[in-house]
Amino acid sequence: MAEFKLRPEVAMFAALMEARLREKDPLVADPDNEEWIHWRECDWQFLLDQLQWKVGLIDHHAEGDESEKADLLKSCVDAANFAMMMADHRGVLMRKEEKASG
């Protein structure tokens, strides 16, 4: 994939996605958590159900007033994270170290 500068909106959204992943990551709070599993090891249907639920929340919050804007953004970020997890789960995201070795 070619290197290029991210649009400001994309860079901001990607930063929000990473912040949300870190916020929800139990290993950040407890590095010895043995019950935590990576999304690549999650059940596909679980990831799909979570994505669909988050999309429903987006629709709900989009119809709300000003007070729901923060919830709308959080649901958009969560949905994007679940979509990313699903792409990674199926192996369609290549990490740099995988490109170099294969």
TIMI-2910 file (N, C-alpha, C, CB; in pm, 1 decimal, decimal comma, always signed):
<rs>
+----------+----------+----------+----------+----------+----------+----------+----------+----------+----------+----------+----------+------+
!      n_x !      n_y !      n_z !     ca_x !     ca_y !     ca_z !      c_x !      c_y !      c_z !     cb_x !     cb_y !     cb_z ! resn !
+----------+----------+----------+----------+----------+----------+----------+----------+----------+----------+----------+----------+------+
!    +85,0 !   -117,0 !     +0,0 !     +0,0 !     +0,0 !     +0,0 !    +89,6 !   +123,4 !     +0,0 !    -96,7 !     -0,3 !   +122,2 !  Met !
!    +57,5 !   +218,0 !    -83,3 !   +138,2 !   +338,8 !    -96,4 !   +130,9 !   +423,1 !    +30,5 !    +92,2 !   +421,0 !   -217,2 !  Ala !
!   +241,4 !   +488,7 !    +59,8 !   +244,4 !   +580,2 !   +173,1 !   +184,2 !   +713,2 !   +130,1 !   +389,4 !   +599,3 !   +226,2 !  Glu !
!   +102,6 !   +771,5 !   +211,2 !    +42,8 !   +900,9 !   +181,7 !     +0,2 !   +966,3 !   +311,5 !    -77,5 !   +886,4 !    +85,4 !  Phe !
!    -24,2 !  +1094,0 !   +302,5 !    -67,0 !  +1168,5 !   +420,4 !   -217,6 !  +1149,1 !   +438,7 !    -31,2 !  +1320,3 !   +407,3 !  Lys !
!   -255,7 !  +1117,5 !   +561,0 !   -397,5 !  +1099,4 !   +591,8 !   -470,3 !  +1233,4 !   +593,2 !   -414,6 !  +1028,4 !   +726,9 !  Leu !
!   -592,2 !  +1233,6 !   +547,9 !   -676,7 !  +1351,7 !   +561,0 !   -695,6 !  +1378,9 !   +709,8 !   -814,9 !  +1332,1 !   +488,4 !  Arg !
!   -710,3 !  +1505,0 !   +748,5 !   -724,6 !  +1536,9 !   +891,2 !   -840,3 !  +1461,6 !   +957,9 !   -745,2 !  +1686,3 !   +908,4 !  Pro !
!   -951,6 !  +1446,6 !   +888,1 !  -1067,6 !  +1376,9 !   +946,6 !  -1036,8 !  +1229,4 !   +968,3 !  -1191,6 !  +1391,9 !   +855,8 !  Glu !
!   -965,5 !  +1169,0 !   +872,7 !   -931,0 !  +1027,0 !   +884,9 !   -830,4 !  +1007,0 !   +998,3 !   -873,4 !   +972,9 !   +751,3 !  Val !
!   -731,1 !  +1094,8 !  +1005,0 !   -632,0 !  +1084,3 !  +1111,7 !   -697,9 !  +1100,3 !  +1249,2 !   -521,8 !  +1190,2 !  +1092,7 !  Ala !
!   -789,8 !  +1195,7 !  +1260,8 !   -858,1 !  +1217,6 !  +1387,5 !   -943,1 !  +1095,4 !  +1424,3 !   -945,9 !  +1344,3 !  +1380,0 !  Met !
!  -1014,6 !  +1040,5 !  +1326,1 !  -1100,3 !   +925,2 !  +1352,6 !  -1015,7 !   +803,2 !  +1389,4 !  -1188,8 !   +894,2 !  +1229,9 !  Phe !
!   -903,8 !   +783,6 !  +1319,6 !   -815,1 !   +671,1 !  +1351,2 !   -760,0 !   +684,1 !  +1492,8 !   -699,3 !   +663,4 !  +1249,7 !  Ala !
!   -726,3 !   +806,0 !  +1532,9 !   -677,7 !   +827,5 !  +1669,5 !   -786,9 !   +795,9 !  +1771,2 !   -628,9 !   +972,7 !  +1687,5 !  Ala !
!   -910,9 !   +831,9 !  +1739,7 !  -1022,8 !   +799,6 !  +1828,8 !  -1043,8 !   +648,5 !  +1836,6 !  -1151,9 !   +868,7 !  +1780,7 !  Leu !
!  -1027,8 !   +580,3 !  +1723,2 !  -1041,3 !   +434,7 !  +1722,5 !   -937,1 !   +371,2 !  +1814,3 !  -1027,2 !   +379,5 !  +1578,9 !  Met !
!   -812,3 !   +414,6 !  +1801,5 !   -706,3 !   +358,6 !  +1885,1 !   -729,8 !   +390,0 !  +2032,3 !   -570,1 !   +412,3 !  +1841,2 !  Glu !
!   -772,1 !   +512,0 !  +2061,6 !   -798,7 !   +549,2 !  +2201,0 !   -909,6 !   +461,6 !  +2259,1 !   -837,7 !   +698,7 !  +2211,1 !  Ala !
!  -1012,2 !   +436,0 !  +2179,9 !  -1123,8 !   +353,4 !  +2227,9 !  -1078,0 !   +209,3 !  +2249,3 !  -1241,8 !   +357,7 !  +2127,8 !  Arg !
!   -995,4 !   +157,5 !  +2159,7 !   -942,3 !    +21,9 !  +2178,3 !   -861,2 !    +13,0 !  +2307,2 !   -855,1 !    -19,2 !  +2057,7 !  Leu !
!   -779,6 !   +112,1 !  +2332,0 !   -698,7 !   +112,3 !  +2453,9 !   -786,1 !   +125,2 !  +2578,8 !   -596,4 !   +226,4 !  +2449,4 !  Arg !
!   -890,4 !   +205,4 !  +2568,4 !   -983,5 !   +223,7 !  +2681,3 !  -1052,7 !    +93,1 !  +2716,8 !  -1088,6 !   +330,9 !  +2648,0 !  Glu !
!  -1087,6 !    +14,0 !  +2616,0 !  -1161,3 !   -110,2 !  +2638,4 !  -1070,9 !   -231,5 !  +2658,3 !  -1253,4 !   -135,6 !  +2522,9 !  Lys !
!   -940,1 !   -214,4 !  +2638,6 !   -847,0 !   -325,7 !  +2646,1 !   -822,6 !   -364,2 !  +2791,6 !   -714,5 !   -290,2 !  +2576,7 !  Asp !
!   -867,8 !   -481,4 !  +2835,5 !   -849,3 !   -519,6 !  +2976,2 !   -702,8 !   -539,2 !  +3012,6 !   -925,9 !   -647,1 !  +3005,9 !  Pro !
!   -616,7 !   -561,2 !  +2913,5 !   -475,2 !   -580,4 !  +2944,5 !   -408,5 !   -449,7 !  +2984,7 !   -402,8 !   -640,9 !  +2825,2 !  Leu !
!   -467,7 !   -336,9 !  +2945,9 !   -414,1 !   -208,7 !  +2990,0 !   -435,9 !   -195,1 !  +3140,6 !   -480,9 !    -90,6 !  +2913,1 !  Val !
!   -554,7 !   -231,5 !  +3186,4 !   -586,7 !   -221,9 !  +3329,0 !   -523,2 !   -335,6 !  +3409,0 !   -738,0 !   -222,7 !  +3349,2 !  Ala !
!   -517,2 !   -454,0 !  +3348,2 !   -466,4 !   -570,8 !  +3419,9 !   -384,2 !   -658,4 !  +3324,6 !   -583,4 !   -652,4 !  +3482,4 !  Asp !
!   -253,3 !   -635,4 !  +3316,5 !   -169,2 !   -712,0 !  +3223,6 !   -169,5 !   -862,7 !  +3248,2 !    -28,6 !   -662,1 !  +3231,6 !  Pro !
!   -213,7 !   -906,3 !  +3365,2 !   -216,2 !  -1049,1 !  +3396,9 !   -351,9 !  -1114,1 !  +3369,1 !   -179,3 !  -1069,6 !  +3541,9 !  Asp !
!   -441,2 !  -1040,7 !  +3303,5 !   -575,0 !  -1091,9 !  +3274,3 !   -564,3 !  -1209,6 !  +3177,0 !   -665,7 !   -979,8 !  +3215,3 !  Asn !
!   -591,6 !  -1329,3 !  +3226,7 !   -580,1 !  -1449,6 !  +3144,7 !   -708,5 !  -1481,0 !  +3068,5 !   -542,6 !  -1567,4 !  +3231,4 !  Glu !
!   -815,5 !  -1409,2 !  +3096,1 !   -942,4 !  -1435,0 !  +3028,3 !   -955,5 !  -1355,5 !  +2899,0 !  -1058,2 !  -1402,3 !  +3120,5 !  Glu !
!   -871,5 !  -1252,9 !  +2880,9 !   -878,4 !  -1168,8 !  +2762,6 !   -836,3 !  -1247,8 !  +2639,3 !   -790,4 !  -1044,5 !  +2779,5 !  Trp !
!   -910,0 !  -1232,7 !  +2530,5 !   -868,2 !  -1293,2 !  +2404,0 !   -864,4 !  -1185,1 !  +2296,6 !   -964,2 !  -1409,4 !  +2362,6 !  Ile !
!   -777,5 !  -1202,0 !  +2201,4 !   -763,5 !  -1108,8 !  +2090,6 !   -881,3 !  -1127,0 !  +1995,9 !   -628,6 !  -1129,8 !  +2016,5 !  His !
!   -918,5 !  -1021,1 !  +1924,5 !  -1032,5 !  -1031,4 !  +1832,9 !  -1010,0 !  -1135,4 !  +1724,1 !  -1060,4 !   -896,7 !  +1769,3 !  Trp !
!   -885,0 !  -1165,9 !  +1690,5 !   -860,1 !  -1270,2 !  +1589,7 !   -903,4 !  -1407,4 !  +1641,0 !   -710,7 !  -1273,2 !  +1550,9 !  Arg !
!   -917,9 !  -1418,9 !  +1772,5 !   -958,0 !  -1545,8 !  +1832,4 !  -1105,1 !  -1546,7 !  +1872,6 !   -871,8 !  -1575,5 !  +1953,3 !  Glu !
!  -1173,7 !  -1434,0 !  +1851,5 !  -1316,7 !  -1425,5 !  +1882,9 !  -1398,2 !  -1501,4 !  +1779,0 !  -1362,7 !  -1278,2 !  +1889,7 !  Cys !
!  -1517,8 !  -1536,0 !  +1816,5 !  -1612,0 !  -1596,9 !  +1724,2 !  -1656,5 !  -1491,4 !  +1622,5 !  -1734,2 !  -1656,6 !  +1800,6 !  Asp !
!  -1657,5 !  -1527,5 !  +1493,9 !  -1698,6 !  -1435,8 !  +1387,2 !  -1837,8 !  -1379,8 !  +1412,9 !  -1695,2 !  -1506,6 !  +1251,8 !  Trp !
!  -1930,3 !  -1463,4 !  +1453,6 !  -2067,7 !  -1418,0 !  +1476,3 !  -2074,3 !  -1314,9 !  +1587,9 !  -2158,0 !  -1536,5 !  +1509,7 !  Gln !
!  -1992,3 !  -1330,5 !  +1691,3 !  -1987,0 !  -1231,0 !  +1798,2 !  -1946,7 !  -1095,0 !  +1742,3 !  -1888,7 !  -1274,8 !  +1908,3 !  Phe !
!  -1840,9 !  -1092,2 !  +1660,1 !  -1796,4 !   -965,4 !  +1601,4 !  -1904,7 !   -905,1 !  +1512,5 !  -1667,5 !   -986,3 !  +1520,3 !  Leu !
!  -1969,7 !   -987,4 !  +1432,5 !  -2076,0 !   -939,0 !  +1345,1 !  -2193,6 !   -885,0 !  +1425,8 !  -2123,1 !  -1050,5 !  +1252,0 !  Leu !
!  -2232,5 !   -956,3 !  +1529,5 !  -2342,8 !   -909,9 !  +1615,4 !  -2309,9 !   -775,8 !  +1680,3 !  -2373,6 !  -1014,2 !  +1724,2 !  Asp !
!  -2186,2 !   -760,3 !  +1726,0 !  -2145,2 !   -635,1 !  +1788,5 !  -2147,6 !   -520,4 !  +1687,1 !  -2004,9 !   -649,3 !  +1849,6 !  Gln !
!  -2100,8 !   -546,9 !  +1565,9 !  -2103,5 !   -444,1 !  +1461,8 !  -2247,3 !   -402,3 !  +1431,6 !  -2034,5 !   -495,0 !  +1333,6 !  Leu !
!  -2335,6 !   -499,1 !  +1416,1 !  -2475,2 !   -467,5 !  +1386,3 !  -2540,8 !   -390,3 !  +1500,5 !  -2553,5 !   -595,6 !  +1358,6 !  Gln !
!  -2507,7 !   -426,2 !  +1623,1 !  -2562,0 !   -354,5 !  +1739,1 !  -2514,0 !   -209,8 !  +1738,8 !  -2520,9 !   -424,3 !  +1870,9 !  Trp !
!  -2384,7 !   -189,8 !  +1711,8 !  -2329,8 !    -54,1 !  +1709,5 !  -2391,1 !    +28,2 !  +1596,9 !  -2177,4 !    -58,3 !  +1694,1 !  Lys !
!  -2415,5 !    -32,0 !  +1482,2 !  -2480,6 !    +39,9 !  +1371,8 !  -2621,6 !    +82,2 !  +1413,6 !  -2486,1 !    -48,8 !  +1243,5 !  Val !
!  -2691,2 !     -2,4 !  +1485,0 !  -2822,8 !    +34,9 !  +1537,0 !  -2813,9 !   +153,1 !  +1632,8 !  -2887,4 !    -84,1 !  +1607,4 !  Gly !
!  -2710,1 !   +154,2 !  +1716,1 !  -2690,9 !   +268,1 !  +1807,0 !  -2659,7 !   +396,1 !  +1730,3 !  -2578,1 !   +238,5 !  +1906,4 !  Leu !
!  -2584,9 !   +384,6 !  +1622,4 !  -2556,3 !   +502,0 !  +1539,0 !  -2685,9 !   +561,5 !  +1488,8 !  -2464,6 !   +465,1 !  +1420,1 !  Ile !
!  -2772,9 !   +477,3 !  +1436,2 !  -2901,5 !   +524,5 !  +1385,6 !  -2983,2 !   +589,7 !  +1496,4 !  -2980,2 !   +408,8 !  +1323,3 !  Asp !
!  -2983,3 !   +528,1 !  +1613,5 !  -3057,8 !   +582,1 !  +1727,6 !  -3003,8 !   +719,4 !  +1768,4 !  -3050,8 !   +484,9 !  +1846,9 !  His !
!  -2872,0 !   +729,1 !  +1785,9 !  -2812,4 !   +855,1 !  +1831,7 !  -2817,8 !   +963,7 !  +1724,7 !  -2667,9 !   +832,3 !  +1873,9 !  His !
!  -2818,6 !   +925,1 !  +1597,9 !  -2825,2 !  +1024,0 !  +1489,2 !  -2957,8 !  +1098,2 !  +1491,1 !  -2805,3 !   +955,9 !  +1353,0 !  Ala !
!  -3059,9 !  +1034,5 !  +1544,8 !  -3191,9 !  +1096,1 !  +1552,5 !  -3208,9 !  +1180,5 !  +1678,2 !  -3299,1 !   +989,5 !  +1547,7 !  Glu !
!  -3109,2 !  +1176,7 !  +1766,1 !  -3117,9 !  +1247,7 !  +1893,1 !  -3082,2 !  +1395,1 !  +1880,8 !  -3027,9 !  +1182,6 !  +1994,1 !  Gly !
!  -3080,5 !  +1459,7 !  +1994,2 !  -3048,1 !  +1602,5 !  +1998,1 !  -2899,8 !  +1622,1 !  +2027,3 !  -3133,8 !  +1675,3 !  +2104,2 !  Asp !
!  -2860,6 !  +1744,2 !  +2054,7 !  -2720,9 !  +1779,7 !  +2081,8 !  -2659,2 !  +1694,7 !  +2191,6 !  -2711,1 !  +1925,6 !  +2119,8 !  Glu !
!  -2739,2 !  +1658,4 !  +2290,5 !  -2685,6 !  +1583,7 !  +2404,1 !  -2639,0 !  +1443,2 !  +2364,9 !  -2790,5 !  +1574,1 !  +2513,5 !  Ser !
!  -2678,6 !  +1395,3 !  +2248,5 !  -2641,4 !  +1259,9 !  +2206,4 !  -2523,2 !  +1257,4 !  +2111,0 !  -2758,9 !  +1192,7 !  +2141,3 !  Glu !
!  -2465,6 !  +1373,9 !  +2079,5 !  -2355,1 !  +1377,3 !  +1983,3 !  -2234,1 !  +1296,8 !  +2030,5 !  -2313,6 !  +1520,9 !  +1957,5 !  Lys !
!  -2202,2 !  +1304,1 !  +2159,4 !  -2088,5 !  +1227,3 !  +2210,9 !  -2115,0 !  +1077,9 !  +2197,7 !  -2060,3 !  +1263,6 !  +2358,1 !  Ala !
!  -2239,1 !  +1035,0 !  +2225,3 !  -2274,5 !   +893,5 !  +2210,5 !  -2273,5 !   +851,4 !  +2064,6 !  -2412,0 !   +866,1 !  +2271,4 !  Asp !
!  -2313,6 !   +941,2 !  +1975,8 !  -2309,5 !   +912,8 !  +1832,2 !  -2165,6 !   +888,2 !  +1788,4 !  -2371,8 !  +1029,3 !  +1751,0 !  Leu !
!  -2075,8 !   +977,2 !  +1827,2 !  -1935,6 !   +961,3 !  +1789,4 !  -1878,3 !   +832,2 !  +1846,0 !  -1853,3 !  +1081,0 !  +1837,4 !  Leu !
!  -1906,0 !   +802,7 !  +1972,5 !  -1855,4 !   +680,1 !  +2035,0 !  -1906,8 !   +556,3 !  +1961,0 !  -1896,9 !   +674,3 !  +2183,6 !  Lys !
!  -2033,2 !   +556,3 !  +1922,8 !  -2088,7 !   +441,7 !  +1850,7 !  -2027,9 !   +428,6 !  +1711,2 !  -2240,7 !   +454,2 !  +1840,3 !  Ser !
!  -2002,1 !   +541,7 !  +1644,6 !  -1936,3 !   +538,2 !  +1513,4 !  -1796,4 !   +479,6 !  +1525,9 !  -1929,4 !   +679,8 !  +1451,7 !  Cys !
!  -1723,0 !   +522,1 !  +1626,9 !  -1587,8 !   +471,5 !  +1650,0 !  -1592,2 !   +322,2 !  +1682,9 !  -1519,1 !   +550,1 !  +1764,3 !  Val !
!  -1683,7 !   +282,4 !  +1768,2 !  -1695,7 !   +140,2 !  +1803,3 !  -1728,8 !    +55,8 !  +1680,5 !  -1803,5 !   +120,5 !  +1911,0 !  Asp !
!  -1821,8 !   +103,5 !  +1596,9 !  -1858,6 !    +29,1 !  +1476,0 !  -1737,4 !    +15,3 !  +1383,7 !  -1975,3 !    +99,4 !  +1401,6 !  Ala !
!  -1662,5 !   +122,9 !  +1367,9 !  -1542,9 !   +117,7 !  +1283,5 !  -1441,6 !    +18,9 !  +1340,2 !  -1479,3 !   +257,4 !  +1270,7 !  Ala !
!  -1427,1 !    +16,8 !  +1471,4 !  -1334,6 !    -78,9 !  +1532,9 !  -1379,4 !   -222,2 !  +1509,1 !  -1322,5 !    -52,4 !  +1682,9 !  Asn !
!  -1508,2 !   -248,7 !  +1521,4 !  -1554,9 !   -385,7 !  +1495,7 !  -1537,4 !   -422,7 !  +1349,0 !  -1702,5 !   -401,1 !  +1536,5 !  Phe !
!  -1557,8 !   -329,0 !  +1257,8 !  -1533,9 !   -355,9 !  +1115,5 !  -1386,1 !   -386,9 !  +1091,3 !  -1578,4 !   -235,2 !  +1028,9 !  Ala !
!  -1296,9 !   -310,8 !  +1155,0 !  -1153,6 !   -335,9 !  +1143,5 !  -1118,9 !   -473,1 !  +1200,0 !  -1073,4 !   -226,5 !  +1215,9 !  Met !
!  -1176,5 !   -506,0 !  +1315,9 !  -1150,1 !   -635,7 !  +1377,2 !  -1193,1 !   -748,9 !  +1284,3 !  -1222,5 !   -647,2 !  +1512,2 !  Met !
!  -1306,3 !   -732,4 !  +1218,8 !  -1356,0 !   -835,6 !  +1128,9 !  -1264,2 !   -852,5 !  +1008,5 !  -1497,4 !   -802,0 !  +1082,9 !  Met !
!  -1215,9 !   -740,5 !   +953,3 !  -1122,2 !   -748,3 !   +841,2 !   -993,6 !   -818,8 !   +884,6 !  -1090,5 !   -606,8 !   +786,8 !  Ala !
!   -944,1 !   -784,7 !  +1002,8 !   -822,9 !   -847,3 !  +1053,4 !   -847,3 !   -993,8 !  +1086,5 !   -771,9 !   -773,1 !  +1176,6 !  Asp !
!   -962,7 !  -1024,1 !  +1142,5 !  -1000,4 !  -1161,3 !  +1177,5 !   -993,8 !  -1252,1 !  +1055,5 !  -1141,6 !  -1164,8 !  +1238,2 !  His !
!  -1035,6 !  -1200,3 !   +941,2 !  -1036,9 !  -1278,8 !   +817,1 !   -905,8 !  -1270,0 !   +739,4 !  -1150,5 !  -1232,7 !   +728,8 !  Arg !
!   -808,8 !  -1196,0 !   +794,3 !   -676,8 !  -1192,7 !   +733,6 !   -662,0 !  -1100,6 !   +614,3 !   -640,1 !  -1327,3 !   +693,1 !  Gly !
!   -751,4 !  -1005,9 !   +597,3 !   -740,6 !   -916,0 !   +481,9 !   -662,4 !   -789,0 !   +513,4 !   -878,5 !   -879,1 !   +432,3 !  Val !
!   -621,9 !   -772,1 !   +638,2 !   -531,7 !   -663,0 !   +674,4 !   -393,1 !   -723,1 !   +690,0 !   -578,0 !   -589,6 !   +806,2 !  Leu !
!   -300,0 !   -672,7 !   +614,8 !   -162,6 !   -721,6 !   +629,2 !    -83,3 !   -623,9 !   +713,0 !    -95,3 !   -741,7 !   +491,3 !  Met !
!    -21,9 !   -674,9 !   +813,7 !    +65,8 !   -593,1 !   +895,6 !   +202,8 !   -586,2 !   +828,2 !    +76,9 !   -650,2 !  +1040,2 !  Arg !
!   +278,2 !   -479,1 !   +853,4 !   +408,3 !   -458,5 !   +788,2 !   +500,5 !   -577,6 !   +804,0 !   +475,6 !   -335,5 !   +843,9 !  Lys !
!   +503,0 !   -638,0 !   +923,8 !   +592,4 !   -751,0 !   +944,4 !   +551,8 !   -871,8 !   +861,1 !   +595,8 !   -788,3 !  +1090,7 !  Glu !
!   +421,2 !   -886,1 !   +831,6 !   +375,0 !   -996,1 !   +747,7 !   +410,6 !   -971,5 !   +602,2 !   +224,2 !  -1015,2 !   +762,5 !  Glu !
!   +402,4 !   -844,7 !   +556,4 !   +440,1 !   -810,9 !   +419,7 !   +587,4 !   -842,6 !   +397,2 !   +411,4 !   -662,2 !   +390,2 !  Lys !
!   +670,3 !   -807,5 !   +494,2 !   +813,8 !   -825,9 !   +480,2 !   +851,4 !   -973,4 !   +474,0 !   +886,3 !   -758,7 !   +594,9 !  Ala !
!   +777,5 !  -1057,1 !   +546,3 !   +813,3 !  -1198,9 !   +550,2 !   +745,8 !  -1281,3 !   +440,8 !   +777,9 !  -1256,2 !   +684,4 !  Ser !
!   +646,9 !  -1224,6 !   +374,4 !   +577,5 !  -1308,4 !   +277,5 !   +542,5 !  -1235,2 !   +158,5 !   +457,6 !  -1367,3 !   +333,6 !  Gly !
+----------+----------+----------+----------+----------+----------+----------+----------+----------+----------+----------+----------+------+
</rs>
